[in-house]
Amino acid sequence: MKRGTWIRRLAVLLCVVLCVPSLLLAMPATQTDAAVKYSGSLDSQYSRDAYGNYSTRNIKLQVEAGQEFNIGDWVSCSIQKGNKWQSVTLADIKGVKYKSTNKKALTLSSKGVAKTKKTGTTTITMKKGGINVRLQIQVVKKGSLTKLVKNSKEYQSRMKTAIKTVGSKITAKNYEAFFEKLRETEAMNRKIKNLRYGALKKGYSGSNKIVVPQYATYNKYRNQMAAFIREQPDIEFDIMSKKGTKMLQATAVKMIDESFGEMKLKEKVGLADIMKLNFGDSIYGYHFENTAEYRSSYSAVESAVTNEYTIPDTDFRIVSASGEEYPFVVTITYQSDVAVISLTDGKELPAGTYTLDDMAKKYMGDLTIIVP
């Protein structure tokens, strides 16, 4: 190679080397975890030692063989980005390192899904940023814990179904189906007196025996359900100007006595129907009463929806052949296809044939009422 050619190539190479740092500095910076702070710890309900006492270390929990659950939902976390922070579970955070020292007893996926296999003890570690959680899980014989609590097997089955219904997040498409499963599971939960947070209760405290390990995930979705309803956009529903809800369409009215009757509906009353029937208020106002206590408690939502609900601010009337009017109110119940009508103003219907006034027809249909 000629000396001049060699010198020229060397000069080009030096230019490239000198330019690389400038090019790297000019490239846009990629956001990393350095800008995000993570903190978290094992939920207190699972912080039990081998004797069932609350502990911050030496935690040893018993779980039956054959179980599958997300252990990441056992850890409550906070994520801070600048001045903003949010509360999540470890399962909601990406890039967590999960480890089980005894994979014959329990395996862990990269997403925190735990599968208990043979009896034995394993040490679990979960790490991410400032989060470093460590505990022991003793896998015990299948059925040895569920037999300690009556109906816990069925309760666990219902809980698994509810979790499967959601998938990964409460949405407008699945919240109604989840609500139905929630009611079934909560009704059973009230009957099981010696379970708390999925763990066997001893007196007023929990033990280290985790009978229903899926409880943490189920409870997370339960809280998401309340938040989902709370965060819906405010929707005003004016009965005098908006089209009547399809839910109120009826096929027949039967009077039980002179002031009380039943109306057979074309379809069952849904959760969305009850939400919309809170006339003149936000779509979630009826459930939460705009108080911090109601907003933070799913039980308030459940109680509000499952109780009988008399539609307010309505002006429905039954009309006789001579034109006399009898005002009435309608009471509905979630998941029922029968509504109750009750006459107001102390009036009673004499024997005869009646129709509904124009307002009632608009929402219920053109029905004939016969009082024998």
RODO-2510 file (C-alpha; in nm, 4 decimals, decimal comma):
residues 372
     n   res          X          Y          Z
     1     m     0,0000     0,0000     0,0000
     2     k     0,1314     0,3417    -0,0921
     3     r     0,2288     0,5683     0,1912
     4     g    -0,0125     0,8480     0,0792
     5     t    -0,3098     0,6088     0,0614
     6     w    -0,2326     0,4710     0,4092
     7     i    -0,2127     0,8210     0,5577
     8     r    -0,5467     0,9220     0,4013
     9     r    -0,7221     0,6089     0,5407
    10     l    -0,5773     0,6721     0,8849
    11     a    -0,7042     1,0297     0,8777
    12     v    -1,0576     0,9117     0,7881
    13     l    -1,0520     0,6540     1,0693
    14     l    -0,9439     0,9153     1,3239
    15     c    -1,2258     1,1458     1,2137
    16     v    -1,4810     0,8667     1,2649
    17     v    -1,3435     0,7808     1,6114
    18     l    -1,3478     1,1437     1,7204
    19     c    -1,7044     1,1939     1,5947
    20     v    -1,8600     0,8903     1,7717
    21     p    -1,8843     1,0516     2,1215
    22     s    -2,0522     1,3585     1,9695
    23     l    -2,3003     1,1396     1,7842
    24     l    -2,3817     0,9450     2,1012
    25     l    -2,4382     1,2661     2,2950
    26     a    -2,6712     1,3928     2,0240
    27     m    -2,8920     1,0798     2,0388
    28     p    -3,2124     1,1069     2,2502
    29     a    -3,1761     0,9615     2,5987
    30     t    -3,3844     0,6542     2,6800
    31     q    -3,5763     0,6680     3,0107
    32     t    -3,4503     0,4029     3,2503
    33     d    -3,5511     0,2755     3,5917
    34     a    -3,3077     0,5272     3,7400
    35     a    -3,5810     0,7896     3,7078
    36     v    -3,8326     0,5661     3,8862
    37     k    -3,8322     0,4750     4,2561
    38     y    -3,9865     0,1525     4,3803
    39     s    -4,0686     0,0569     4,7374
    40     g    -4,2760    -0,2246     4,8785
    41     s    -4,3200    -0,4942     5,1416
    42     l    -4,5145    -0,8115     5,2051
    43     d    -4,8755    -0,7348     5,3007
    44     s    -4,9217    -0,7537     5,6766
    45     q    -5,1861    -1,0272     5,6465
    46     y    -4,9164    -1,2602     5,5085
    47     s    -4,6445    -1,1479     5,7487
    48     r    -4,6688    -1,4418     5,9880
    49     d    -4,3915    -1,6577     6,1273
    50     a    -4,4141    -2,0334     6,1773
    51     y    -4,6184    -1,9742     6,4955
    52     g    -4,8675    -1,7406     6,3309
    53     n    -4,7271    -1,4281     6,4996
    54     y    -4,6729    -1,1041     6,3066
    55     s    -4,3125    -1,0746     6,1979
    56     t    -4,0947    -0,8714     5,9642
    57     r    -3,8558    -1,1638     5,9164
    58     n    -3,8507    -1,5417     5,9635
    59     i    -4,1811    -1,5536     5,7728
    60     k    -4,2849    -1,9104     5,6938
    61     l    -4,6214    -1,9657     5,5290
    62     q    -4,7990    -2,2937     5,4557
    63     v    -4,9699    -2,3497     5,1191
    64     e    -5,1214    -2,6723     4,9876
    65     a    -4,9672    -2,8653     4,7004
    66     g    -5,1496    -2,8208     4,3681
    67     q    -5,2168    -2,4475     4,4105
    68     e    -5,1573    -2,1746     4,1519
    69     f    -5,1549    -1,8026     4,2399
    70     n    -4,9626    -1,4824     4,1739
    71     i    -4,7305    -1,4257     4,4658
    72     g    -4,6576    -1,0747     4,3332
    73     d    -5,0012    -0,9686     4,4564
    74     w    -4,8907    -1,0495     4,8124
    75     v    -4,6544    -0,7501     4,8006
    76     s    -4,7904    -0,3928     4,8228
    77     c    -4,5760    -0,1412     4,6361
    78     s    -4,5397     0,2270     4,5553
    79     i    -4,3995     0,3645     4,2308
    80     q    -4,2672     0,7203     4,2347
    81     k    -4,1941     0,9180     3,9188
    82     g    -4,0904     1,2704     4,0100
    83     n    -4,3629     1,4108     4,2350
    84     k    -4,6186     1,1525     4,1226
    85     w    -4,6666     0,8138     4,2842
    86     q    -4,9125     0,5273     4,2653
    87     s    -4,9957     0,2217     4,4737
    88     v    -4,9823    -0,1156     4,2991
    89     t    -4,8944    -0,4753     4,3724
    90     l    -4,5620    -0,6252     4,2715
    91     a    -4,7432    -0,8272     4,0031
    92     d    -4,8265    -0,4993     3,8251
    93     i    -4,4578    -0,4053     3,7908
    94     k    -4,2461    -0,5295     3,4997
    95     g    -3,8942    -0,6630     3,5371
    96     v    -3,9289    -0,8120     3,8854
    97     k    -3,6838    -1,0928     3,9637
    98     y    -3,8611    -1,3873     4,1270
    99     k    -3,6671    -1,6799     4,2680
   100     s    -3,7547    -2,0099     4,4391
   101     t    -3,4708    -2,2092     4,5963
   102     n    -3,6613    -2,5397     4,5807
   103     k    -3,8269    -2,5806     4,2421
   104     k    -3,9423    -2,9308     4,3300
   105     a    -4,1705    -2,7730     4,5914
   106     l    -4,2644    -2,4483     4,4168
   107     t    -4,1899    -2,2919     4,0791
   108     l    -4,2155    -1,9234     3,9879
   109     s    -4,2692    -1,7698     3,6454
   110     s    -4,1125    -1,4420     3,5350
   111     k    -4,4493    -1,2774     3,6117
   112     g    -4,4715    -1,4105     3,9673
   113     v    -4,7119    -1,6984     3,9031
   114     a    -4,6403    -1,9600     4,1700
   115     k    -4,7219    -2,3301     4,1323
   116     t    -4,6943    -2,5499     4,4389
   117     k    -4,5926    -2,9077     4,3614
   118     k    -4,4422    -3,1582     4,6046
   119     t    -4,4282    -3,1136     4,9810
   120     g    -4,1184    -2,9307     5,0962
   121     t    -3,9891    -2,5878     5,1955
   122     t    -3,8565    -2,3181     4,9654
   123     t    -3,7226    -1,9674     5,0134
   124     i    -3,8815    -1,7045     4,7886
   125     t    -3,7104    -1,3782     4,6970
   126     m    -3,8679    -1,0926     4,4989
   127     k    -3,6502    -0,8005     4,3897
   128     k    -3,7042    -0,4801     4,1955
   129     g    -3,5367    -0,1443     4,2585
   130     g    -3,5668    -0,0758     4,6313
   131     i    -3,7968    -0,3757     4,6818
   132     n    -3,6396    -0,6854     4,8363
   133     v    -3,8913    -0,9275     4,9886
   134     r    -3,7909    -1,2633     5,1319
   135     l    -4,0054    -1,5361     5,2877
   136     q    -4,0327    -1,9116     5,3242
   137     i    -4,3194    -2,1203     5,1933
   138     q    -4,3807    -2,4702     5,3201
   139     v    -4,5761    -2,6754     5,0675
   140     v    -4,8000    -2,9160     5,2600
   141     k    -5,0117    -3,2102     5,1517
   142     k    -5,3023    -3,1328     4,9185
   143     g    -5,6299    -3,0948     5,1116
   144     s    -5,4634    -3,0622     5,4525
   145     l    -5,5515    -2,6910     5,4871
   146     t    -5,8870    -2,6738     5,3083
   147     k    -6,0254    -2,9445     5,5371
   148     l    -5,9637    -2,7112     5,8328
   149     v    -6,2184    -2,4580     5,7040
   150     k    -6,5681    -2,5601     5,6006
   151     n    -6,6658    -2,4546     5,2454
   152     s    -6,3163    -2,3167     5,1756
   153     k    -6,2773    -2,5426     4,8706
   154     e    -6,5919    -2,4009     4,7090
   155     y    -6,4924    -2,0486     4,8121
   156     q    -6,1563    -2,0954     4,6446
   157     s    -6,3228    -2,2268     4,3287
   158     r    -6,5516    -1,9234     4,3063
   159     m    -6,2556    -1,6927     4,3624
   160     k    -6,0589    -1,8553     4,0796
   161     t    -6,3567    -1,8097     3,8466
   162     a    -6,3881    -1,4425     3,9417
   163     i    -6,0171    -1,3836     3,8750
   164     k    -6,0436    -1,5635     3,5392
   165     t    -6,3409    -1,3422     3,4455
   166     v    -6,1276    -1,0289     3,4824
   167     g    -5,8152    -1,1624     3,3137
   168     s    -5,5779    -0,8806     3,4022
   169     k    -5,7806    -0,5623     3,4447
   170     i    -6,1349    -0,4400     3,5151
   171     t    -6,2796    -0,2932     3,1955
   172     a    -6,6129    -0,1718     3,0595
   173     k    -6,6518    -0,5142     2,8941
   174     n    -6,5924    -0,7372     3,1952
   175     y    -6,6971    -0,5342     3,5008
   176     e    -7,0597    -0,6478     3,4953
   177     a    -6,9625    -1,0171     3,4700
   178     f    -6,7083    -0,9707     3,7495
   179     f    -6,9670    -0,7947     3,9644
   180     e    -7,1923    -1,1009     3,9372
   181     k    -6,9083    -1,3342     4,0431
   182     l    -6,8151    -1,0893     4,3167
   183     r    -7,1620    -1,1065     4,4700
   184     e    -7,1543    -1,4865     4,4735
   185     t    -6,8093    -1,4996     4,6303
   186     e    -6,8778    -1,2264     4,8870
   187     a    -7,1989    -1,3983     4,9961
   188     m    -6,9971    -1,7123     5,0674
   189     n    -6,7200    -1,5086     5,2313
   190     r    -6,9657    -1,3862     5,4954
   191     k    -7,0491    -1,7467     5,5853
   192     i    -6,6873    -1,8489     5,6361
   193     k    -6,6110    -1,7171     5,9826
   194     n    -6,2603    -1,8568     6,0351
   195     l    -6,0975    -1,7228     5,7192
   196     r    -5,9423    -1,3792     5,6845
   197     y    -5,7390    -1,2587     5,3870
   198     g    -5,7438    -1,6203     5,2668
   199     a    -5,5622    -1,7322     5,5845
   200     l    -5,6911    -1,9435     5,8704
   201     k    -5,7914    -1,7312     6,1704
   202     k    -5,6874    -1,8084     6,5264
   203     g    -5,8883    -1,5910     6,7595
   204     y    -5,8548    -1,2339     6,6344
   205     s    -5,5308    -1,2908     6,4420
   206     g    -5,4461    -1,4844     6,1301
   207     s    -5,2156    -1,7838     6,1195
   208     n    -4,9441    -1,8746     5,8719
   209     k    -5,1760    -2,1259     5,7026
   210     i    -5,2798    -1,9749     5,3677
   211     v    -5,5945    -2,1688     5,2785
   212     v    -5,6914    -1,9496     4,9809
   213     p    -5,3687    -1,8121     4,8278
   214     q    -5,5611    -1,6482     4,5413
   215     y    -5,7253    -1,4033     4,7812
   216     a    -5,4696    -1,1261     4,7234
   217     t    -5,5315    -1,1164     4,3469
   218     y    -5,9062    -1,1376     4,3982
   219     n    -5,8941    -0,8511     4,6487
   220     k    -5,6896    -0,6401     4,4057
   221     y    -5,9591    -0,6786     4,1392
   222     r    -6,2261    -0,6100     4,4004
   223     n    -6,0647    -0,2740     4,4740
   224     q    -6,0237    -0,2047     4,1020
   225     m    -6,3976    -0,2622     4,0624
   226     a    -6,4833     0,0145     4,3110
   227     a    -6,2288     0,2472     4,1504
   228     f    -6,3643     0,1711     3,8034
   229     i    -6,7173     0,2766     3,8978
   230     r    -6,5892     0,5811     4,0852
   231     e    -6,3838     0,7023     3,7890
   232     q    -6,6602     0,6861     3,5293
   233     p    -6,7391     1,0214     3,3650
   234     d    -7,0247     1,2147     3,5204
   235     i    -7,3408     1,1360     3,3259
   236     e    -7,6614     1,3249     3,3922
   237     f    -7,9805     1,1264     3,3356
   238     d    -8,2977     1,3358     3,3078
   239     i    -8,6052     1,1135     3,3050
   240     m    -8,8209     1,3912     3,1559
   241     s    -8,6071     1,4387     2,8455
   242     k    -8,3990     1,1255     2,7879
   243     k    -8,5197     0,8056     2,6283
   244     g    -8,6408     0,5545     2,8850
   245     t    -8,4109     0,2696     2,9812
   246     k    -8,4740    -0,0568     2,8028
   247     m    -8,4650    -0,2241     3,1420
   248     l    -8,8045    -0,0766     3,2394
   249     q    -8,9874    -0,2238     2,9400
   250     a    -9,2507    -0,4660     3,0733
   251     t    -9,4766    -0,7369     2,9328
   252     a    -9,7512    -0,7383     3,1974
   253     v    -9,8719    -0,5855     3,5236
   254     k   -10,0485    -0,7873     3,7910
   255     m   -10,2108    -0,6227     4,0929
   256     i   -10,1658    -0,8155     4,4174
   257     d   -10,4079    -0,5921     4,6060
   258     e   -10,5616    -0,2447     4,5675
   259     s   -10,2334    -0,0555     4,6154
   260     f    -9,9548    -0,2999     4,5316
   261     g    -9,8630    -0,4856     4,2127
   262     e    -9,5861    -0,6570     4,0157
   263     m    -9,4591    -0,5747     3,6707
   264     k    -9,2953    -0,8482     3,4579
   265     l    -8,9908    -0,7001     3,2815
   266     k    -8,8603    -0,8021     2,9407
   267     e    -8,5073    -0,8427     3,0790
   268     k    -8,3276    -0,8592     3,4119
   269     v    -8,2131    -0,5420     3,5850
   270     g    -7,8397    -0,4885     3,5270
   271     l    -7,5776    -0,2967     3,7214
   272     a    -7,5560    -0,0310     3,4491
   273     d    -7,9347     0,0166     3,4708
   274     i    -7,9215     0,0956     3,8406
   275     m    -7,6267     0,3293     3,7866
   276     k    -7,8178     0,5212     3,5196
   277     l    -8,1297     0,5447     3,7331
   278     n    -7,9632     0,7766     3,9798
   279     f    -8,1344     1,0729     3,8182
   280     g    -7,9729     1,4153     3,8370
   281     d    -7,6463     1,2943     3,9922
   282     s    -7,3177     1,1501     3,8708
   283     i    -7,3273     0,7936     3,7461
   284     y    -7,1524     0,6674     4,0580
   285     g    -7,3098     0,9033     4,3130
   286     y    -7,5754     0,6570     4,4254
   287     h    -7,3113     0,3972     4,5115
   288     f    -7,0600     0,6127     4,6894
   289     e    -7,2669     0,8997     4,8310
   290     n    -6,9616     1,1198     4,7588
   291     t    -6,7966     1,0326     5,0884
   292     a    -6,4420     0,9070     5,1410
   293     e    -6,5698     0,6074     5,3356
   294     y    -6,7960     0,4919     5,0539
   295     r    -6,5378     0,5597     4,7850
   296     s    -6,2840     0,3391     4,9584
   297     s    -6,5180     0,0509     5,0361
   298     y    -6,6517    -0,2011     4,7888
   299     s    -6,9015    -0,3289     5,0467
   300     a    -7,0875     0,0010     5,0139
   301     v    -7,1238    -0,0564     4,6403
   302     e    -7,2451    -0,4092     4,6968
   303     s    -7,4947    -0,3025     4,9605
   304     a    -7,6290    -0,0197     4,7458
   305     v    -7,6804    -0,2347     4,4405
   306     t    -7,8135    -0,5497     4,6026
   307     n    -8,0775    -0,3689     4,8090
   308     e    -8,4161    -0,2873     4,6613
   309     y    -8,4046     0,0462     4,4809
   310     t    -8,7102     0,2696     4,4438
   311     i    -8,6721     0,4936     4,1383
   312     p    -8,6907     0,8554     4,2586
   313     d    -8,8356     1,1703     4,1016
   314     t    -9,0807     0,9891     3,8743
   315     d    -9,4362     1,0864     3,7870
   316     f    -9,5965     0,7605     3,6745
   317     r    -9,9732     0,7216     3,6922
   318     i   -10,2403     0,4558     3,6419
   319     v   -10,5531     0,5937     3,4701
   320     s   -10,9108     0,4684     3,5045
   321     a   -11,1681     0,4642     3,2220
   322     s   -11,3238     0,7809     3,3693
   323     g   -10,9861     0,9586     3,3693
   324     e   -10,9033     0,9412     3,7402
   325     e   -10,5288     0,9154     3,8023
   326     y   -10,3434     0,7049     4,0598
   327     p    -9,9718     0,7949     4,1046
   328     f    -9,7261     0,5138     4,1711
   329     v    -9,3538     0,4437     4,2150
   330     v    -9,1430     0,1558     4,0819
   331     t    -8,9001    -0,0520     4,2897
   332     i    -8,6394    -0,2696     4,1191
   333     t    -8,3810    -0,5232     4,2357
   334     y    -8,0515    -0,6098     4,0688
   335     q    -8,0695    -0,9267     3,8523
   336     s    -8,4496    -0,9521     3,8895
   337     d    -8,6977    -0,9492     3,5994
   338     v    -8,9874    -0,8397     3,8209
   339     a    -9,0420    -0,4811     3,9367
   340     v    -9,2791    -0,3743     4,2138
   341     i    -9,5284    -0,0903     4,1705
   342     s    -9,6735     0,0821     4,4763
   343     l    -9,9517     0,3399     4,4716
   344     t    -9,8776     0,6624     4,6559
   345     d   -10,0924     0,9398     4,8051
   346     g   -10,2870     0,6775     5,0012
   347     k   -10,5055     0,5909     4,7009
   348     e   -10,6366     0,2423     4,6192
   349     l   -10,7567     0,0924     4,2906
   350     p   -11,1223    -0,0166     4,2856
   351     a   -11,2132    -0,3179     4,0703
   352     g   -11,1968    -0,2332     3,6987
   353     t   -10,9725    -0,1969     3,3928
   354     y   -10,6954     0,0627     3,3825
   355     t   -10,4200     0,1897     3,1540
   356     l   -10,0922     0,3742     3,2067
   357     d   -10,0527     0,7459     3,1433
   358     d    -9,8271     0,8712     2,8623
   359     m    -9,5210     0,9072     3,0873
   360     a    -9,5497     0,5518     3,2214
   361     k    -9,6173     0,4154     2,8700
   362     k    -9,2976     0,5783     2,7454
   363     y    -9,0869     0,3772     2,9879
   364     m    -9,2911     0,0619     3,0488
   365     g    -9,5035     0,0054     2,7387
   366     d    -9,8748     0,0261     2,6582
   367     l   -10,0097    -0,2101     2,9250
   368     t   -10,3603    -0,2851     3,0511
   369     i   -10,4162    -0,3379     3,4234
   370     i   -10,7122    -0,5399     3,5441
   371     v   -10,8203    -0,5304     3,9077
   372     p   -11,0747    -0,8099     3,9732
***
